[in-house]
Amino acid sequence: MTPLFIALPEKVCRQAMSRPVEQMSVPDQQGPEAQAAGGWSATKAVDNTRTLHGAQIECIEYGLAANSNGLPLLPQDNAQRHVRMIGRDKILGEVHTAMDSGGYRWAVQVLHHLVFADPDDTEAKDLQVDAYEQLGYHQDVPQYRAIFLTAAKELREGDDMESCS
């Protein structure tokens, strides 16, 4: 039997490389592949498509001129410059607005700057934990749920890297 993600049209594959899941449209599958899948959501179909095309997505993302030849700053330097440029209070205001409207992905990205700029900023860490947890609770793909909830746990409790050695 053909795996489901191979049966998806090329249009879906192109969308998976350029759009967030919420903007994707996956056609109804009528046929043996769809029936054999036992039911599937658009999110699962897109996740499978992204898995299939993962190498191409990486090449596109890292092919940007701004990311070439060592141009990106180290994460802490990048974050500190963003916080100096925008201001901590303005960033927190944007985070609260985003979280109140369910924009948890945006909140995580914006909070990333505050947490990297000042790892001891407990308010920013707590907000990012809340946003990661909400992202995890809203996932129907188990791998993404685990990624977000693990990120929240590690921010809250610290990572236990010493036990890995």
C-alpha positions in Angstrom: 0.0 0.0 0.0 1.2 3.5 -0.8 1.9 5.6 2.3 -0.6 8.4 2.7 1.8 11.3 2.3 2.9 10.0 -1.1 -0.7 10.1 -2.2 -1.0 13.8 -1.5 -1.1 16.1 -4.5 1.9 18.3 -5.4 -0.1 21.4 -4.5 -0.2 20.2 -0.9 3.5 19.6 -0.9 4.2 23.1 -2.1 1.9 24.6 0.5 3.6 22.6 3.2 6.9 24.2 2.4 5.6 27.8 2.4 2.6 28.1 4.8 1.7 27.5 8.4 -0.6 24.5 9.0 -3.6 26.8 9.7 -3.5 28.2 6.1 -3.3 24.8 4.4 -6.1 23.2 2.5 -6.0 19.4 2.1 -8.4 17.9 -0.4 -10.7 15.1 0.7 -9.1 11.8 0.0 -11.5 9.3 -1.5 -9.9 6.0 -2.2 -8.0 3.1 -0.7 -5.2 5.2 0.8 -7.6 7.4 2.8 -9.7 4.5 3.9 -6.7 2.5 5.0 -5.4 5.5 7.0 -8.4 5.1 9.4 -9.1 8.9 9.3 -6.7 11.7 9.4 -6.6 15.4 10.0 -5.2 18.1 7.8 -2.5 18.6 10.5 -1.3 15.0 10.2 -1.3 15.2 6.4 0.7 18.4 6.4 3.1 17.0 9.1 3.7 13.9 6.9 4.2 16.2 3.9 6.7 18.3 5.8 8.5 15.2 6.8 8.8 14.0 3.2 10.1 17.4 2.1 12.1 18.3 5.2 15.4 18.5 3.4 14.0 21.0 0.8 12.5 23.1 3.6 15.9 23.3 5.3 17.6 24.2 2.1 15.2 27.0 1.5 15.4 28.3 5.0 19.2 28.2 5.2 19.7 29.5 1.7 18.8 33.1 2.7 21.6 35.5 2.2 21.2 36.9 5.7 21.9 33.5 7.1 24.9 32.7 4.9 28.6 32.7 5.7 28.3 33.1 9.5 26.3 36.4 9.4 23.7 35.5 12.1 24.7 36.7 15.6 24.9 34.3 18.5 21.5 33.8 20.1 22.3 35.8 23.2 23.8 38.7 21.3 20.9 38.8 18.9 18.4 38.7 21.8 20.1 41.5 23.8 20.1 43.7 20.7 16.4 43.1 20.1 15.6 43.9 23.7 17.7 47.1 23.6 16.1 48.2 20.4 12.5 47.4 21.3 12.4 47.6 25.1 11.4 45.0 27.7 8.1 46.6 28.6 7.0 46.9 24.9 7.9 43.2 24.3 6.0 42.1 27.4 3.0 44.2 26.2 3.1 42.4 22.9 3.3 39.0 24.6 0.2 39.7 26.8 -1.7 40.9 23.7 -0.7 37.8 21.8 -1.5 35.4 24.6 -4.9 37.0 25.3 -5.8 36.4 21.6 -4.4 32.8 21.5 -1.2 33.8 19.6 1.0 31.4 21.6 3.5 30.8 18.7 4.1 34.5 18.4 4.4 34.9 22.2 7.0 32.1 22.3 9.0 33.8 19.6 8.9 37.2 21.1 9.7 35.9 24.6 12.7 34.0 23.2 14.5 37.4 23.0 13.8 38.2 26.6 14.8 34.8 27.9 18.0 34.7 25.9 18.9 38.3 26.8 18.4 37.7 30.5 18.2 34.1 31.6 17.3 35.2 35.1 14.1 37.0 34.0 11.6 34.9 35.8 8.6 36.8 34.5 9.6 36.2 30.9 10.4 32.5 31.6 7.0 31.9 33.3 5.2 33.5 30.4 7.1 31.4 27.9 6.3 28.3 30.0 2.6 29.1 29.8 2.8 29.7 26.1 4.7 26.4 25.5 2.2 24.5 27.6 -0.7 26.0 25.6 1.0 25.1 22.3 1.5 21.5 23.6 -2.1 21.2 24.8 -3.5 22.3 21.4 -1.4 19.8 19.4 -2.9 16.7 17.9 0.5 15.5 16.6 2.2 13.7 19.5 5.7 14.6 18.6 4.9 18.4 18.6 3.0 18.0 21.9 6.1 16.4 23.4 8.4 19.0 22.1 6.4 21.9 23.5 5.7 20.3 26.8 9.3 19.3 27.3 10.4 22.9 26.5 8.0 24.1 29.2 9.3 21.6 31.7 12.9 22.4 31.0 12.3 26.2 31.3 10.5 25.6 34.6 12.8 23.1 36.2 16.1 23.5 34.2 17.5 20.8 31.9 19.0 17.8 33.7 22.0 17.3 31.3 24.3 16.0 34.0 22.1 12.9 34.4 22.7 12.1 30.7 26.4 11.7 31.1 
